[in-house]
Structures are given as C-alpha cells and as structure tokens.
Amino acid sequence: MDAVFSGLASGFATALDPFNLMLVLVGCFAGTLIGALPGIGPINGVAILLPIAYGLGFKPESAIILLAGIYYGAEYGGRISSILLNVPGDAGAVMTTLDGNPMARKGEAGKALSLSAVASFVGGTFAVILMTLFGPLLAAYAVTFSPSDYVALMVFAFASLASLVGSNPVKTLLGAVIGLMLASIGIDANTGVARYTFGIPDILAGIDFLVVVIGLFGMAELIHLVEQQARGTLKTLEIDKSFVTMADLARTKWTILRSSCIGFFIGILPGTGASVASAVAYGTEKRVQNNPKSFGEGDIRGLAAPEAANNAAAGGAMVPMLTLGIPGSGTTAILLGALLLFNVTPGPLMFQQRPEIAWGLIASMYIGNIALLVINLPLVGLFARLLTIPQQYLTPLIAVLAFIGVYSIVSNPHDLYMITLLGLFGWIMRKLGFSLAPVILGFVLGSLFENNLRRALSISAGDWTILLQSWNSIVLYVLTAIVVIVPIWYGRRVAARNARSEDESPKAPA
C-alpha cells in the first residue's frame, strides 16, 4: 500500500506540472463539447485528436493525459444532447434519455443537467479510487472471463431488458430482437455469407452504430417535431431555474453508489463498455425501488443510475489497459494504440518502468473529474437555455447536427439515406408504443453475444456444455433466472394481496 501512495504522489507531481495541468483542462473542455455533439462520442473524439497530439511532439505522458481528458470529458458531454434533445451522444448515454429528456420536457433541464454532472463526478471518482487501490487484482480477475462467461453476461443483460423500460415487456423484447437483427446485417466474418444485405454493397460491412443511433433517435425525434408542428400541437418548452438540491442528492445517494459499483466492475471486463454498464445499472435500480412505474417519466434516480454507471465504467475500462495491456473498451483500445505509438508497452511492468505515465494518468483522472464538475455546473443554465430556442428553429438544428455528425465520421452519402430510413422506422415504432432504447442495446450487445458464442463453440468443437462449465457463467445464469422469475412472482403476490383486500373490505349498505 505504501508503494501505491508513493506512486500516486509522483503521479500528482507529473499531472500538476503546469503544461500537463493545462492539457487536462483543455482535454476535459474539448471532450465535453465533442460528447455534446450527437453521435460523435468519446471513441471518435479521441481518434480524431490522436494525430494532433502525436504530431505536436508531446511527451508520452502529456499526450495520454490530453487524450484521457477528452475521453472522460466526452462521457460527461454525452448527457447534454441526451437530456436536451433526446439524442444520445454515444451508446453509454442511451439510458440517460429515458428519464433525462422527460425531466427537460417538464421544465427541469437545469436539475437534470446538474444532477447528471454530480452523478458522473461521483461515478468517475469512485472508479479512479478503486483503480488506484485494487486495479491489478481486479484486472487479473477480469481476464479469467472466458467467451462462455461473456455469453452468460450477455444473456443476463438481455434478461434485464424485459423489465428495463416501458410497460410492455413483449414490446421491449421485440425491440431488442430488432436490434439483434440490425447487428447481424453484413458479411459473416466466419462463413463469408452476406446476411440481410439485399444486394446493397454499402451495407456489406454492416451498419455503423453511429448511423443506427442517429437515425433511431435523432431523425425520429426530428420527424416527431415536424409532425407536431404540422398538427399545430407543438409546445414551447418551459425553462425554470431548477438546480439539483441537497434533497435530490440525499434521495439518489444510494442509487449513485450502487450504480458506480456496477459500472466499475462491468467496465473492467474487456469488451463490455459503458452501454452494458448503464443498462444493467438502470435495470437494477428500477427493481430495487418501491415505485418503479415512475421510471421513464422523469425520475431522478433513473437519470442518476446510468450517469454514475457509464462514467464509472469509463474508469474501469482503464484498469485492464494499464495493468495488463488489454483494452477494456473501444476508446481504451485507441489509448492503447497511442501508448504503443510512443513506444510505451502497457502492462504490469509499466508501473515500474514508466511510472510517470501510469501514475501521471491516474492522477490526472482525479484532477479531470474535479475540473469537469467545476466546468459543467456553472454552464448548466447556458445549456438549459438551448431549449428556449423556438422549436421551428430547433428542428433544422437537430437535422444539421445529425447529418454533420454522420458524414464527418463515415464520409458515405449512402449512410445519410440510411439514417433517414431508420428515422422513419423509429418514428413508426414510437407511434406504436415501442421504446427505442432496447433496439439500440440489442444492436450493441448483439455483436458481443454472437462473437463470444462463436468463440466458445469453436473452443469446444461445438459442445454446448461449455456454456455451463464455469462458476462465473453459473452465477450469471442464476442471476438471470432471478431477474426473470422474481418480478413475475412478486407481481402475482401483489395482485393476490390486492384481491384479498378488496374481498375483505366492508361492503357499503344498500
């Protein structure tokens, strides 16, 4: 433990160097702006700015501190478009739309933005503390997860979807199935067979996540606003001076703590990421509350849970990258590539051979979380006032952001037609009472599920029993059974109790 504290002290000496401190602040602010743009997300933000950091001749520790600042700054920024425009900045912000946007529509945009900033700060700081104290041990356990264990984890996540959002579990699961179908479009990597491409060359490589999320959320929201404007039912959203209160923080304190734990431990599992963490945290929080029906209608706990979880997962994803050289997410894979670009090999020996990089990065994350809270809270009022823009002007603004966000990343005109078609499809689903979040989560988890299932069956030569040979898998399947059975049992018990109460209530005299 003494070595940990001495290493952290040396890390703060590196991070508090005036130049590196400036890079932390610049990275956090730039990351917030990047995350606020629909569809760009942290992975694209880091990828775009990596050549700049390398080309300017920064020292390795300075470059990685800048890129990491952009990483968790973008995790913060993703909440802005999710709450204000109902357009998630990235996959990890999908769950934020469920209660964040309803809060904004009720005139509580300031409260939603400030609460999400506090929850993100707690989740991110909690993750960095655990990474400092237990990072190597947790990373060593995380790599024991086999492909069959990941299959069990995905099954657990899919089971959680049944009661995750909406009042109709059948529509929720059907939405997840649609997401799985979208994820299977393209060339099968194992057989080379084209699946659901209908002879269209532009989708042989599959549909990019950015196209799906912008289409189903951004363009569907655009069509919804146009419909309201055509019907004359478009209302101006009210903006008050709401801000998170101590009562709100007291009400959500256990929510934030639970979700931070869930986010961090899922984040250290390579390949999962903030989308899985925020979904599991939201579903868990919905189950442990006495009044889960308020979730999806602007419940502050439904906002705090995914915000704490996705930032904790971002910190957790750093653990296997730094301690084992295994990226925990797509963004940390780019950070890993950045380190290799500077001839630095991540792993256990990096803490001895290049402590200024390893500990400097960890120390900069402490500083970055504080900086993001300081930067974001004063800007809550400014962000909230975006909703005062008349809807007839906000509609083309969403369209411009959607098209620019897609074309700047994929540079394929075909994808502009694709987001339009997906937007029309998403609008129809909304009209039919479907939630779009399960579709996105099914799309994100689908490829993880399929790839790990194929790996597991390849290892066992097609023997399905490999899926039940690990204690990790067994525990996850037991949790899956509990997730499915307990709500049904509890619902029937409540219905029976209500029926008895009605039978035993005194009858009014005739």
C-alpha positions in Angstrom: 0.0 0.0 0.0 2.9 2.3 0.7 4.1 1.8 -2.9 0.6 2.8 -4.1 0.6 6.1 -2.2 4.2 6.9 -3.2 3.4 6.2 -6.8 0.2 8.3 -6.6 2.2 11.2 -5.1 4.7 11.0 -8.0 1.7 10.9 -10.4 0.3 14.1 -9.0 3.7 15.7 -9.4 3.5 14.8 -13.1 -0.2 15.8 -13.5 0.2 19.1 -11.7 3.0 20.2 -14.0 1.6 23.5 -15.4 1.7 22.2 -19.0 0.1 18.9 -18.2 -2.5 20.6 -16.0 -3.4 22.8 -18.9 -3.8 19.7 -21.1 -6.1 18.2 -18.6 -8.3 21.2 -18.6 -8.2 21.6 -22.4 -9.0 17.9 -22.8 -11.9 18.0 -20.4 -13.4 21.0 -22.0 -12.9 19.8 -25.6 -14.2 16.3 -24.6 -17.4 17.9 -23.2 -18.0 19.8 -26.5 -17.3 16.6 -28.5 -19.6 14.5 -26.4 -22.4 17.0 -26.7 -22.4 16.6 -30.5 -24.9 13.7 -31.3 -23.2 10.6 -32.5 -19.5 11.7 -32.2 -18.8 10.1 -28.8 -15.5 9.6 -27.0 -14.1 7.0 -29.3 -14.4 9.2 -32.4 -13.2 12.3 -30.5 -10.1 10.5 -29.2 -9.4 9.0 -32.7 -9.7 12.4 -34.4 -7.4 14.2 -32.0 -4.8 11.4 -31.7 -2.8 12.6 -34.8 -2.8 16.1 -33.4 -1.4 15.0 -30.0 1.3 12.9 -31.8 2.1 15.5 -34.4 2.7 18.3 -31.9 5.6 16.3 -30.4 4.1 16.0 -26.9 5.9 13.8 -24.3 4.1 10.4 -23.9 2.7 11.3 -20.5 1.4 14.6 -21.8 -0.2 13.1 -24.9 -2.0 10.4 -22.9 -3.2 12.9 -20.3 -4.7 15.0 -23.0 -6.4 12.1 -24.7 -7.7 10.7 -21.4 -9.1 14.1 -20.6 -11.0 14.0 -23.9 -12.2 10.5 -23.1 -13.9 11.2 -19.8 -14.9 14.7 -20.9 -16.9 13.2 -23.7 -18.5 10.8 -21.3 -19.7 13.9 -19.4 -20.7 15.7 -22.5 -22.8 12.9 -23.9 -25.5 13.7 -21.4 -26.2 17.2 -22.8 -27.8 16.1 -26.1 -29.4 13.1 -24.4 -31.2 15.3 -21.9 -32.0 18.3 -24.0 -32.6 16.8 -27.5 -33.4 13.1 -26.7 -30.4 12.3 -28.9 -27.7 10.2 -27.1 -24.1 11.3 -27.7 -22.9 7.7 -27.7 -24.0 4.2 -26.7 -23.4 4.8 -23.0 -25.8 7.8 -23.0 -28.8 5.9 -24.4 -30.2 5.1 -21.0 -29.8 8.7 -20.0 -32.5 9.7 -22.5 -35.2 7.6 -20.7 -35.6 9.9 -17.7 -33.3 12.8 -18.6 -35.4 14.0 -21.5 -38.7 13.7 -19.7 -37.2 15.9 -16.9 -36.2 18.5 -19.5 -39.7 18.4 -21.0 -41.2 19.1 -17.6 -39.0 22.2 -17.2 -36.4 20.6 -15.1 -33.5 20.7 -17.6 -31.3 22.5 -15.1 -31.9 19.9 -12.4 -31.3 17.1 -14.9 -28.0 18.5 -16.2 -26.6 19.4 -12.7 -27.7 16.0 -11.2 -26.0 14.2 -14.1 -22.9 16.2 -13.5 -22.7 15.3 -9.9 -23.6 11.6 -10.5 -20.9 11.5 -13.2 -18.4 13.1 -10.9 -19.1 10.5 -8.1 -19.0 7.6 -10.5 -15.8 8.7 -12.2 -14.0 9.5 -8.9 -15.2 6.2 -7.3 -13.8 4.3 -10.3 -10.4 6.1 -10.0 -10.1 5.3 -6.3 -10.8 1.6 -6.9 -8.4 1.6 -9.8 -5.7 3.1 -7.6 -6.2 0.6 -4.7 -7.3 -2.6 -6.4 -6.6 -2.2 -10.1 -4.1 -5.0 -10.7 -6.1 -7.6 -8.6 -9.4 -6.7 -10.4 -7.8 -6.8 -13.8 -6.3 -10.2 -13.0 -9.8 -11.5 -12.2 -11.4 -9.8 -15.2 -9.2 -11.7 -17.7 -10.4 -15.0 -16.2 -13.7 -14.4 -18.0 -13.9 -16.8 -20.9 -16.0 -16.4 -24.0 -18.7 -18.6 -22.4 -18.7 -16.3 -19.4 -19.3 -13.3 -21.7 -22.2 -15.2 -23.3 -23.7 -15.6 -19.8 -23.2 -11.9 -19.2 -25.0 -11.0 -22.4 -27.9 -13.4 -21.5 -28.2 -11.6 -18.2 -28.2 -8.2 -19.9 -30.9 -9.3 -22.3 -33.0 -10.7 -19.5 -32.7 -7.4 -17.8 -34.3 -5.8 -20.8 -37.7 -7.4 -20.1 -38.4 -5.0 -17.2 -35.9 -2.3 -18.2 -38.1 0.2 -20.0 -41.7 0.6 -20.9 -44.8 -1.0 -19.5 -45.0 -3.9 -22.1 -42.2 -6.5 -21.7 -43.2 -8.1 -25.0 -42.6 -4.9 -26.9 -39.3 -4.4 -25.1 -38.0 -7.8 -26.0 -39.3 -7.4 -29.6 -37.3 -4.1 -29.8 -34.2 -6.0 -28.6 -34.8 -8.6 -31.3 -35.0 -5.9 -33.9 -31.7 -4.6 -32.6 -30.1 -8.1 -32.9 -31.3 -8.3 -36.5 -29.8 -4.9 -37.3 -26.5 -6.1 -35.7 -26.4 -9.2 -38.0 -26.5 -7.2 -41.2 -23.4 -7.6 -43.3 -20.7 -10.2 -44.2 -20.5 -13.0 -41.7 -16.8 -13.0 -40.5 -16.7 -16.7 -40.2 -18.5 -18.0 -43.3 -18.2 -15.0 -45.6 -22.0 -15.2 -46.3 -23.8 -11.9 -46.8 -26.7 -11.5 -44.3 -29.7 -9.2 -44.9 -27.8 -7.1 -47.4 -30.3 -7.4 -50.3 -27.6 -6.9 -52.8 -26.7 -3.4 -51.5 -22.9 -3.1 -51.5 -22.8 -0.2 -49.0 -24.1 -2.4 -46.1 -21.8 -5.4 -46.7 -19.6 -4.2 -43.9 -22.7 -3.8 -41.6 -24.5 -0.7 -40.3 -22.3 1.6 -38.2 -23.6 2.2 -34.7 -23.4 5.9 -35.3 -25.9 5.6 -38.2 -28.3 3.5 -36.1 -28.3 5.8 -33.0 -28.6 9.0 -35.0 -31.3 7.5 -37.2 -33.5 6.0 -34.5 -33.1 8.8 -32.0 -32.1 12.0 -33.8 -34.1 11.6 -37.0 -37.1 10.0 -35.3 -37.1 13.0 -32.9 -36.9 15.3 -35.9 -39.9 13.7 -37.6 -41.8 13.8 -34.3 -41.2 17.5 -34.0 -42.2 18.1 -37.7 -45.4 16.1 -37.1 -46.3 18.2 -34.0 -45.6 21.4 -35.9 -47.8 20.3 -38.8 -50.7 19.5 -36.4 -50.3 22.7 -34.5 -49.6 20.9 -31.2 -46.0 22.0 -30.8 -45.5 23.5 -27.4 -42.7 25.8 -26.2 -40.7 24.0 -23.5 -40.6 25.9 -20.2 -37.2 26.5 -18.6 -37.1 27.3 -15.0 -34.0 27.9 -12.8 -34.1 24.4 -11.3 -30.9 23.0 -9.9 -30.0 19.9 -8.0 -30.8 20.2 -4.3 -29.4 18.5 -1.2 -32.8 16.7 -1.0 -32.2 15.3 -4.5 -28.7 14.2 -3.7 -29.9 12.6 -0.4 -32.6 10.7 -2.4 -30.1 9.4 -5.0 -27.1 8.8 -2.9 -27.5 5.0 -2.7 -28.5 4.9 -6.4 -25.3 6.6 -7.3 -23.2 4.4 -5.1 -24.8 1.2 -6.4 -24.5 2.2 -10.0 -20.9 3.3 -9.5 -20.1 -0.2 -8.2 -21.9 -1.9 -11.1 -20.4 0.4 -13.7 -16.8 -0.1 -12.5 -16.9 -3.9 -12.2 -18.6 -4.2 -15.7 -16.2 -1.7 -17.1 -13.1 -3.7 -16.2 -14.4 -6.6 -18.3 -12.7 -6.2 -21.7 -15.2 -5.5 -24.5 -18.3 -4.6 -22.5 -18.2 -0.8 -22.1 -20.5 1.9 -20.7 -23.6 0.8 -22.7 -23.8 -2.6 -20.9 -22.9 -0.9 -17.5 -25.6 1.8 -17.8 -28.3 -0.7 -18.9 -27.6 -3.1 -16.1 -27.4 -0.2 -13.5 -30.7 1.2 -14.8 -32.4 -2.1 -14.7 -31.1 -2.9 -11.2 -32.2 0.4 -9.8 -35.6 0.0 -11.3 -36.0 -3.3 -9.5 -34.9 -2.2 -6.1 -37.2 0.8 -5.9 -40.7 0.6 -4.4 -42.3 2.7 -7.2 -40.6 1.6 -10.5 -43.5 2.9 -12.6 -42.1 6.4 -12.2 -39.0 5.4 -14.2 -39.2 6.6 -17.7 -41.3 9.6 -16.8 -38.6 11.8 -15.3 -37.4 10.0 -12.2 -34.2 11.5 -10.9 -33.0 8.0 -9.8 -33.5 6.8 -13.4 -31.1 9.6 -14.5 -28.5 9.3 -11.7 -28.1 5.5 -12.2 -26.9 5.4 -15.9 -24.8 8.6 -15.5 -22.9 7.2 -12.5 -22.5 3.8 -14.2 -21.2 5.0 -17.5 -18.5 7.2 -16.0 -17.5 4.5 -13.6 -17.3 2.1 -16.5 -15.0 4.5 -18.3 -12.7 4.5 -15.4 -13.0 0.7 -15.0 -12.0 0.2 -18.7 -8.7 1.8 -17.9 -7.8 -0.9 -15.4 -7.1 -3.8 -17.9 -5.4 -1.4 -20.3 -2.9 -0.1 -17.8 -2.3 -3.2 -15.8 -2.5 -5.9 -18.5 -2.3 -4.1 -21.8 -5.8 -5.3 -22.7 -8.2 -2.6 -23.8 -11.5 -2.6 -21.9 -13.4 -0.6 -24.5 -13.2 0.8 -28.0 -11.8 4.1 -26.6 -9.2 2.5 -24.4 -8.1 0.5 -27.5 -7.3 3.8 -29.2 -5.5 4.9 -26.0 -3.6 1.7 -26.1 -2.6 2.4 -29.6 -1.5 5.9 -28.6 0.8 4.4 -26.0 2.3 2.0 -28.5 2.7 4.9 -30.9 5.0 6.4 -28.3 6.9 3.1 -27.8 5.3 2.5 -24.4 4.0 -1.0 -23.7 1.2 -1.1 -21.2 1.2 -3.9 -18.6 2.3 -4.6 -15.0 5.9 -3.5 -15.7 4.8 -0.1 -16.9 4.2 1.0 -13.3 7.9 0.3 -12.6 9.5 1.2 -15.9 7.3 4.2 -16.8 5.7 5.4 -13.6 5.4 9.0 -14.8 2.9 7.7 -17.5 1.0 5.2 -15.4 0.6 7.2 -12.2 0.5 10.5 -14.0 -2.5 9.3 -16.0 -4.3 8.1 -12.8 -3.6 11.4 -11.0 -4.8 13.4 -14.0 -8.1 11.5 -13.8 -8.6 12.7 -10.2 -8.0 16.3 -11.4 -10.1 15.8 -14.5 -13.2 14.7 -12.6 -13.0 17.8 -10.4 -12.3 20.0 -13.4 -15.3 18.6 -15.2 -17.6 19.3 -12.3 -16.3 22.9 -12.0 -16.6 23.5 -15.7 -20.0 21.9 -16.1 -22.0 23.1 -13.2 -21.7 26.9 -14.0 -22.7 26.1 -17.6 -25.9 24.3 -16.7 -28.1 27.4 -17.2 -26.5 28.1 -20.5 -27.0 24.5 -21.7 -30.6 24.5 -20.4 -31.4 27.7 -22.4 -30.9 25.8 -25.6 -34.5 24.6 -25.0 -35.7 28.2 -25.3 -34.8 28.1 -29.0 -38.2 28.0 -30.8 -39.0 24.5 -32.0 -39.3 25.6 -35.6 -35.6 26.5 -35.4 -34.6 23.6 -33.2 -35.9 21.1 -35.8 -33.4 22.1 -38.5 -30.7 22.4 -35.9 -31.2 18.7 -35.0 -31.2 17.8 -38.6 -27.9 19.6 -39.3 -26.2 18.1 -36.2 -27.4 14.6 -37.3 -26.2 14.8 -40.9 -22.9 16.5 -40.0 -22.3 14.0 -37.2 -22.7 11.1 -39.5 -21.0 12.4 -42.6 -18.0 13.7 -40.7 -17.2 10.2 -39.4 -18.4 7.7 -42.1 -18.0 10.0 -45.2 -20.5 7.9 -47.1 -23.6 9.6 -48.7 -25.4 6.3 -48.5 -25.5 6.5 -44.7 -27.4 9.8 -45.0 -30.2 7.9 -46.7 -29.9 5.2 -44.1 -30.4 7.5 -41.1 -33.4 8.9 -42.8 -35.0 5.5 -43.3 -34.1 4.5 -39.8 -35.6 7.7 -38.5 -38.9 7.0 -40.3 -38.8 3.5 -38.8 -38.0 4.8 -35.3 -40.9 7.3 -35.6 -43.3 4.5 -36.5 -42.1 2.4 -33.5 -42.7 5.4 -31.2 -46.2 5.8 -32.6 -46.8 2.1 -31.9 -45.7 2.5 -28.3 -42.2 0.9 -28.6 -39.2 2.2 -26.7 -36.2 2.7 -28.9 -33.6 2.0 -26.1 -33.9 -1.8 -26.3 -33.3 -1.6 -30.1 -30.0 0.2 -29.5 -29.0 -2.1 -26.7 -29.9 -5.1 -28.8 -27.7 -3.7 -31.6 -24.8 -3.0 -29.3 -25.0 -6.3 -27.4 -25.8 -8.4 -30.4 -22.3 -8.5 -31.9 -20.7 -9.1 -28.5 -23.1 -12.0 -27.9 -22.6 -13.6 -31.3 -18.8 -13.2 -31.4 -18.3 -14.7 -27.9 -20.8 -17.5 -28.6 -18.9 -18.4 -31.8 -15.6 -18.4 -29.9 -16.9 -20.6 -27.1 -18.3 -23.1 -29.5 -15.1 -23.1 -31.6 -13.1 -23.8 -28.4 -15.3 -26.8 -27.5 -15.7 -28.1 -31.1 -19.4 -27.4 -31.0 -20.1 -28.8 -27.5 -22.8 -26.6 -25.9 -22.0 -27.7 -22.4 -19.0 -25.3 -22.4 -21.5 -22.6 -21.7 -22.2 -24.1 -18.2 -18.7 -25.2 -17.2 -17.6 -22.0 -15.4 -18.6 -20.7 -12.0 -18.8 -17.2 -13.5 -21.3 -18.5 -16.0 -23.4 -20.4 -13.5 -23.6 -17.4 -11.1 -24.7 -15.2 -14.0 -27.3 -17.7 -15.2 -28.7 -17.9 -11.6 -28.9 -14.1 -11.6 -30.7 -14.3 -15.0 -33.3 -16.7 -13.6 -33.8 -14.4 -10.6 -34.3 -11.4 -12.8 -36.9 -13.2 -14.8 -38.8 -15.1 -12.1 -38.8 -12.7 -9.1 -40.7 -9.9 -10.9 -43.4 -12.4 -12.1 -43.7 -13.9 -8.6 -43.8 -10.5 -6.9 -46.4 -9.2 -9.3 -48.7 -12.2 -8.7 -48.2 -11.8 -5.0 -49.2 -8.1 -5.1 -52.2 -8.9 -7.3 -53.3 -11.7 -4.9 -52.9 -9.3 -1.9 -54.9 -6.6 -3.6 -57.7 -9.1 -4.4 -57.9 -10.2 -0.8 -58.0 -6.6 0.4 -61.0 -6.0 -1.9 -62.8 -9.1 -0.7 -62.2 -8.2 2.9 -63.2 -4.5 2.6 -66.6 -3.8 4.2 -69.5 -3.5 1.7 -71.5 -0.3 1.6 -75.0 -0.7 2.9 -77.6 -0.9 0.2 
